[in-house]
Amino acid sequence: MADRILTEEEKAAQERRGAAGGAQRGGPPHMRLGQPTEKSQNFGPSARRLLGLMAPDKVLVWAAMAFALVSVALTALGPKILGRATDLIFSGLFSKQIPANVTQEQAVEGMRAQGETKLADMLAAMEHIRPGQGVDFTAVRNVLLLALALYAVSSLLSWTQARIIVRVVNTAVYRLRRDVQAKLGRLPLSYFDSQPRGELLSRVTNDIDNIAQSLQQTLSQLLTSALTVIAMLAMMFYVSPLLAIIALVTIPISIGITAFIGKRSQVKFVQQWKSTGEVNSIVEESFTGHELVKVFGRRDEVGARFQAVNEELRDATFGAQFISGLIMPMMMFVGNLNYVIIAVVGGLRVASGSMSIGDVQAFIQYSRQFTQPLTQVASMANLMQSGVASAERVFEVLDAPEQTPDPAHPETLVDPHGRVSFEDVSFSYTPDRPLIEHLNLCVEPGQTVAIVGPTGAGKTTLVNLIMRFYEVDGGRITLDGKDITDLTRDNLRSQIGMVLQDTWLFGGTIRDNIAYGRPDASEEDILEAARATYVDRFVHSLPEGYDTVLDSEAGNISAGEKQLLTIARAFISDPALLILDEATSSVDTRTELLVQQAMANLRQDRTSFVIAHRLSTIRDADLILVMEDGRIVEQGSHAELLERGGAFARLYAAQFAGALTEDAEAGQGAVPRGVPVH
């Protein structure tokens, strides 16, 4: 029941958009809300909104932060403990050079007396001096075992934290996909008319996949890196405030470099994913209509268009990766510069006895572990920028204006009869171009109403309004006396069956495709619908009968057989109101007779709206509406309208002009009765 009908006006608008923009962009401003922006939103708000997706799992997030905090704290103790082992080894080497009967103080005084002031200062600052004994390997072993235990526990906690983050991210992305899917169901038809399908698919698939990848690869590392920076900074101040201040000079430099480069790469990443959507759109259009592309010789044009967009994608991708890739080497340069300064100053302080060599070693480790997270964050900048750019595109879909919600206390159609009434209805796709104005029409239950007229007259718009694919601008439409806006869309559309000009079947068995109209249908119901619509005739010629599996394009059955299946699907739904959109225009004459008979069976005791282009197919309609420019200019039976010699008679004569000319040339001179000849 939810199949959509594309109006002639929309088709013409899409053709204009395709000619103008290649990617079918355009339309009024309110219809362009879902398209990619040339400039991104601010990185901060978008990133915060992206992280907000994990709010429902905040308990797990806090647990992951706790594990990360303990893990980083244990890691931060490691260099200090290893520095103690270095001090033990270094002190042991000095101890071995001192005679056993000489104390540490005496050795220091002796060195000063010999002019070895720096060595004396170093020896005076040392702990664990044991004259004549050498290195205490037992103490060194105990220190190393303690460091090993700390690092082992830290690694286990880090692994646990990473596992929790992966679970949280996957759950958040699952919810995002669910929300996008639900959002698509609440968007008005005008939104989809303004979006190339490939572009929208790219947002729903590629962009969400990129968000998942970006979060999984960066979130855990970002959390650990932030805590590591804080822990290392605290330990650096604990070991040596002077060296810590020197190391802090590199922070504003690092932040400045990251901000400067990141701001320029973000624009490139937005362009990259915009171009990705355009490439997908072109590929989807080209493969969907590849037969038309070949028939009309447009392969070179399509190829050139693809080449141009593909080059834009290549240039944007290269620019994004190259610019964001500059962050890593720049940060490494700053880190190495910081390392050299700390090594020089630390060496001087060891020589003066202000620090032990173990503390210098620990501080150098801290400084490397301090700059390493900053470097890692910088190296992940391209992933973060790419993920946020994709998130912005998905958020644009989630923020698009939705269709009018169903009423809070809706009425319900229980046993509808199919009386449809248009009461002073007005509608336009754009405010400056009215289409339907002050239309009044009443269709009684069981009547068959045919709607004819030139392209763009508003025929399909009329039935789209009944389906509430669009909302009326003025007046109202009632079904059995109830305003359709007082009903839920599901309740309204469950009473309506449709057979479109373009058949739609899904990959599955013939039985499943028929039962799609009523999922709870029994086997007997399916067979009854198949017999009534002549599906049963060709099914028995198939190898698996009703269990024959149709592929995604239903290429293993003919076009007429596809159409009969769609009629069977509408038949089994047992609708009160039936909409037929030129269901026989794409089939052969023999199959057309079967389809018409099937539709005649389907229309029995139902109110039917038939959009007709072949005027010969609507002779038996109870009422024919002739539309021009959104107005009903004539209405009546087939014979009455021909006798009037008005708009319908002119359409009928124009449709048979070719046949009249051929008959006249053959000398037959046959003219359909009732057709005026001028």
N, C-alpha and C positions, 0 to 999 in steps of 0.2 A: 504493500500500500504506500510505501514511502518513496517509490520511484518518482523522480522529478521530471517535470516537463519544461523544456527550454523554449521560451517564446521566440517568435520570429523577431521581435524587437531586440531580445537579448542576443540572438545569433548575429543580427546585423551589427549590434554594438560590439560584439566580440571580433567580428571581421574588421571593423574600423580600428579597434585597438591593436589587432594583429598587424594591420598594414602600417600603423603609425609607430608601434614600438617593438614589433618582433616578438615580444614575450607576452602579448595580450595584456598590457597594462593600460590603465586609463580609467575612464568613468568619472563620476562626480567625486568630490573630495571625500565624502563620507564613506565611499566604497574603496578607498585606498589605504585603509588603516592597517591592514595586515601586510603590506608590502615592505621590503627591506628598506631601512633608512640609509641615507648617504652618510650620516654621521651617527656615531653610537651615543647611547646615553652615558652619563657619568659612570666611570668604572665602579666607584664606591657603592652607590645605591643599587646598581645591578648585582654586584657581588654579594651585598647584604641580603638582597631578596633571594638570590640563589642559595645562600647558606640557610635562609629561613625555611627552605624546603625540608630541612632535617629537624625542624622544631618538634614534630610529633615523637621523635625518638631522642628527646633531650636527656632522658635518663641514661641511655647508652652512650650518648655524647659525653656526658659528665663522667661516666665510668672510664671512657677512653682517655679523657683528659687526666683523670687521676692516675691511671696506669702510665701515661706518658710522663706525668710529673715525677712519679717515683723513679721511673726508668732514667730520666734525664738527671735526676739528683744523684743516683748511684753512679752514672757515667761521669758526672762532674767530680766526684770524689776520686775517681781513678787516677788522673794525672798527679794529684797531690800525694797519693799513696805511692805511686811509681817514683815520684821525686824523692820520697823517703828512701826507697831502695837505692837510688843513685847516690844519695848522701851516704848511705851505709857503705857502698862500694868505694866511693871517693875517700871517705874517712878511713876505711881500712887500708887503702893504699898509702895514706899519710902515716897511719899508725905503724905500718911496717918499717917506715924510714926512721922512726923515733926509737932510740934505745929503750929497753924495758924498764930501766931504773930512772928514767927521766919523765917527769910529769908534763902535761900539756902546757901548763903555764911556763915551766922552765924552757920548753922547746920554743915557745913564742918569744921569750926574752932573748934566747940565744940567737934566733933569726934576726931580731931587731938589732942586736949588737953587731951582727955581721952585715947589716945594711939591707937585709931582705925584708923590707917593710911590708910589701904587698903580700908575700907569702905568709908573713907573720899575721897580718890582718885576716887572711883566709883561714889560717889554722885556728886563730882565736874564735872565729865565728862557727867553727865546726863542732858538732855534737858526736857522741859515740866514738871518741878517740880512745883507743886501747893501745898504748905504747908497746911496740914490739910484737903484737899479736896478729896484725893483718885484718883481712875482711872477715866479718862475722856472717858466714854463709847460712847459718841457721836462721838468723834474723832476716836475712835477705829472702830466704825461702818462705818464711811466714808472711812477709809483706807481699810477695808475688802471689801466694795462694789467696790472700785476702783480696787482692786486685782481681784475680781470676774469678773468684766467687761473685764479686760485685758486678763484673761485666757479664757473667752468665745470667744472673738474676735480671739485670737491666735488659739483656737481649730477649729474655722470655717475656718480660712485661711489654717491651716494644712490639714483639710479635702479636701479643694478645690485643694490644691497642690497635694495631694495623688491621687485624681481623675484624674487630668491632667496627672500625671506620668503613671497611669494605661493605659490611652488612648494612650499615646505616645509609651509605651512598646508594647502594642498589635498591634499598627500600624507598628512598626518596625519589629516585629516577622512576621506579615503578609507579609511585603516586603521581609523578609529573605526567607520565604517559597516560595514566588513567584520567587525569584532569583535562589533558588536551583532548582526549577522545570524547569525554563528556562535553567539553566546550564546543567541539565541532558539531555536536548534536543540538546545541542551543543557538548556534549562529544562524542568522537569516540567509536566505538564498542569495541575496544581493552580494554578500561577502564572497561566496564561492564563485559568483559570476565575475568578480573583479580579480580573482586569483588564478594564474596558470596552475594546472594540476601538479605539474612537476615541481613548481616552486613550493606549493603547500606541502607536498609529500616530502620535500627536502627538509622543511622545518620539523615535520612530525617524526622523521626517521633520522636523517643525517645529523641534524642539529642536536637532537636529544641524545643520540649515541655519542656525539662529541662532548656534550655536557657530562655524561657518565664517565667517559674516559678521562676527561680533565679532572673531575672531582676525585676519582680513584687514584690518579697518579700524583695529585698535588695536596689533597686535604691532609692526609696522614703526615706527609713530610712537612707541610706548613705548620701543623700543630707541634711536631717535634722540634722543628727549627726555631719557632718562637720561644718555646720553653728552654731550648739549649742556649739561645742568646742570653736569656735572663740568668740562667744558672752559671754560664761561663763568665758573664760580667761580674756576678757576685763573687765568684772564686778569684777572679783577677784582682778585684779590689782587696780581697782578703790577703792574697799573696803579696801584692805590691801596688799600692794606690798610685804611685808615680807612673809605673808602666801601664796601668789601667787607663789613666788619663791620656797617655800617648796613643794607646790603641783606640780610644774613643774618637780620636780625630778622624778616623776613617769612616765612621758611621754616616755623618752628613754627606761625605763624598759619595759613599755607596748609594744612599737614598737619592741623592741628586741625579746620579747616573741612571738609576733604575727608573725614576720618574720621567726624566728627559727622554729616554729611549722608549719607555713603555707608552707614553702619550702618543708618540708617532707610529708605533706598531699597531695600536688598537684600531686606528682607521683602516689599516691594511687588512687586519683580520676580519673586520666587518665586510670589506669589499670582497675578501676571499670567500666568505660563506654566502654572500649575495650572488657572486658569480657561480658558485657551486649550484645554487638553486636554479639559476638561469640555464646552466648546462643540463641539469636534470630535466628542466622543462622542455628544452629543445629535443633532447633524446626521447623523452616520453611522447611528445607530439609526433616526431618523425617516425618512430616505430609503430605508434598507433595508426597513423595514416600513411604507412610506407607504400601501399599500393597506389594511393593518389599521388604521392610524391613522384613515383616512377612514371605513372601514366601521363602526368602533366609536365614531365621533364624538368622538375624543380630540384633534382638532386644536387646540381652545382650550387644553386641558391641556398639550399639547406646546409650543404657542406661549408659554404663560405660563411654563413651565419654561425654555424657551430665553431668554425675555425676562429672567428673573431671573438666569440665569448670564451672559447677555450684559451685563447691567448691572454684575455683579460684575467682569467683564473690563474694562469701560469704566472703572469706578472704580479698579481696581488699576492699569491702564495709565496713567490720568491721574495717580494718586498717584505711581507710579514715575517717570514722566517729569518731573512738576512738582518733586518733591523733589530728584531728581538734577540737574535743570536749574538749581537754585539755586546749584550749585557754581560755574558759569561766571561769573555776575555778581559773586559774592562774591570770586572770585579776581581778576577785573578791577579791582574796587575796591581790593583790597590792592596789586595791581601799580601802579595809578595813584598810590596814596598813597606807595609806595616811590619812584616816579619823581619826584614833587614834592620829596621829602626829598633825593634825590641831586642834583637840579638846583640846589637852594638851596645845599647844602653845597659842591658842586663849583664853583659860581659864586664863592663866597667864597674857595675855595682858588686859583682862577685869579686873582682880584683880588689875593691876597696873594703870587702868584708861586710858590706851592707846586706847582702843576700847570699844564701847558699846556692851551690850549683844545682842542687835538686829543685829548689824553688824556681830558678831560671828555666830549668827544663820543663817544670810543670807549667810555668807561665807561657812558655812558647807553645806548649800543647794547648793550653786554654785559648791563646790568641788564634791558633789555627782552627780550633773547634768553634771559636767565636765567629771568625770570618767565613768558615765553611757553610754554616746555615744561610748566611747572607748570600753567598755564592750560589747555593742550591736554590734559594728562592729566586734569585736572578735568572738562573738557568731554566726555572719553571715558568718564567714570566710569559713565554710564548704560549704555553699550555693554558695558563690562567687567562690571558688575553683572548685566546681562541674560545675557551669555554664560556667566558662572559659574553663575547660577541654572539655565540650561538644562543645563550640564555636570553639575550635581548630579543632575538628573533622569535623565540618560542613565547616569551612574555607578550610580544605584540599580538600573537594569536589569542593568548589568554585574556588580554585586555580589550579585545575587539568588542564593540557593542553587540549585545545579544538580542535575539528576537523577543517580542513582547511575551512575558510569562503567562502561563495558563492561569485562569481565575482561581482564587483561593477556595471558593465554594462553587465548583462547576456544576452545571446541569448534566444530565446523562440521557443519551438516546438508548432506549432499551429495545423497542420494536419499531424501528423507523420504516416509514412508508415511501420516502423519497420525494417529498414535495419541496422544491427549491424555489426560493423567491429572492430576487434582487430588488431592493427598495432604495431608489435614488442613490445608486452607487457611483462614486467617483474614484478614480485611481490614476496615478501617474508614476513613472519610474524616476523622473526628475521633476522638481516643482515647476520649472519653466516650460515643460512640455507636457501638457495634459493629454491623457490617452483616452480614458473612459470618463464620460461626464454625465451625471444624472441618469444612469441606466435603470430602467424598471423592466422586470421580466418575472413571469411566474410559470413554472413548469410543474404540471400535475404528476402525481405518482403513476409510474408505468409508461409515461410518454418517452418517445425517442426524439431528441432535439438535435438537429444537425446544424453546425455552425460553419458557414462558408464566408469567403471574402478574400481579398488580395493579401499578399504578404505584408505584415505589419499592421493589419487592421485591428488586432487585439483578440483574435480567436482563442489562442492558447492562454493569453492573460486571463480570459474569463474563467477557464477551468482552474487555473493556478490560484485565483482568488477563492474559488470554492474549496480548494484543498488547504487554504491558508498558507500557501508558500509565500504569499505576500499579503500585507494587511491593506484594507481599503482606506482611502483618505477621507471618504465621506459616505453617509448612508450605512446600510447593513445588508448582510446576506443571511437568510434563515433557512434552516432545514427542519421540515415538519413544524414550522412556526417558532423554532428556537434559534436565537441569534448564534451563529457559529462561534463567535468570540466568547460566548458563555459556556462553551464546551471545551474540554481538553483536546489538544491536537490528536492525541492517540485515539480518543473516543470518536472524534470526527472522521479521521482517516480509516479507522477500522470498519466504517460503513461504506467505504468507497473502494471500488476496484478499478484498476487502470490497465489498459493495453496500449503500449506506445509504438510509435513508428520504428524506433530503434529497439530491437529486442535485447533483453539483459537476462542472461543465465549464468549461474555460478558453477564452479567445478564441483561435480557431484553426480549422483545418479539421476535418471529421469524421474524416478519416484520422488526423490528429495526435492527436485525443482518444482514439481507439481504441488507437493505438500507445503512448499514455502508460503503459499497463500493462506494455509491453515495448518500450523504445525501439529495440532492434535487430531488431524484427520485420520480416519481409519483406512484400511486397505480398500474396503468397499467404496468409500467416498472417493478415493483416488481413482479407482477404476471407473466409477460413474462419471467423474469429470473428464477422464480421458476419452470415454466413449462419446460423450456429448459434444466434445470439441474435435473429434476425429483423430486424436492422438493415438488411440488404440490401433488404428489402421496401419500406421507405419512402425509402431513400436515392435510388433511381432516379427518384422523383417530384420530387426537388429539382433546381433548374436546373443546378447544378455537380456533382451527384453527391457523391462522396466528397471533392471539393475545395470543397464548400460551406463558407464561413467562418461560424462561429458567433460572435455578439457576446459581450460579457462576461457577459450574463445568459442566453445561448442562447435568446433570445426568438423566434427564427425557426423553432423546432421545438416540438412539443407536449411536455407533461409526460411522457406515456408514452414518447415517442421519446427524451427525455433519459434516462429510466430504462433503456431498452434499450441506449443507448450506454454507460452505466456498467456494465451487465452484460457487454457486449462487452469493455470495458476489463479487467474482472476475468477474463473467459474467456481472453483472449490472454496473460495473465500466467502461465497454467497453474499455479495454486497447489496445494499439497498440502492446505491447510486453507482453508475458505471460510466467511465470516461474512456473513449476510444479515440486515439490520435492517429488517423490514417494508417490503420494496421495492415492494409493490403498493398501499400504503395511499392514495396520492395520484393514482391513475389510474382511468380508467373501466373498466367491467366487461369490455368487448371487449379493451381493451389489457391488462387484468389477465390474461386468458387467455394472451395472447402472452408477457407477462412471466413468468408461471408456467412456461410451456413452455420459455422461454429459461433460466430458473433451473434447471429440471429437467435440461436439457442440461448446464448448468454444474456441477451437483452430481454428475454421474456420476463414479464412481471417486474421489470426494474426500470427506474428512471435512468435514461442514458443520454449522455452528451457525446456527440460524434463530431470530431473535427475532420472535415472532408476537403480534399483537394480534387479528387475525382468525383465530379458531380453525379455521375451515373450510379454511384454506389449508395446514394441517399434518396432514391425514389420513394422508398416506403417509410421515410421519416414522418412522424406525426406533425412536426413543426420544423421548418427550416428558417434559421436566422441568418440574414445577410448583413455582415458588418463592414463598415468603412470608417477608418479613423476613430475607432473606439466606439462608434455609434451603431445601433441596429437600424439600418435604413429600410429593411424590408423583412417581413415575416409572413409565413403561410406554408401551405403544402407545396409539393413539387409542381403539381399541375397549376395551382393558383398563381404561383410566381411566374411560370412560363407565360401564362395568359396575360399577365400584366405588362410584360415586355419591358420590365425595369432593369435594375442592377443585376438580379439573378439571371434573367434572360440573356443579358449581355455577357455575363461570365460563362454561361452555358454555350452560347454561340461561339465565343472566343475559344473555348476548349475543344469544340468540334470543328473549328474552321479548317484545320488540316485535313480532316476526314472528308469534309464537304468538298474541298478543292480537288482531292484525289478522285472522289466519286464523280464530280462534274467532268473531269478530264476523261474518265472512262466512259462517259455517256450515260451514267446511271442516274445522276441527278437526285439521289436520295437525300432528303432533308428530314431530320428528326421532327416529329410532329410537335407543334407548339413553339418552335424556335423561329424567331423573326429573322428574315433574311433581308439585308439592306443592300 
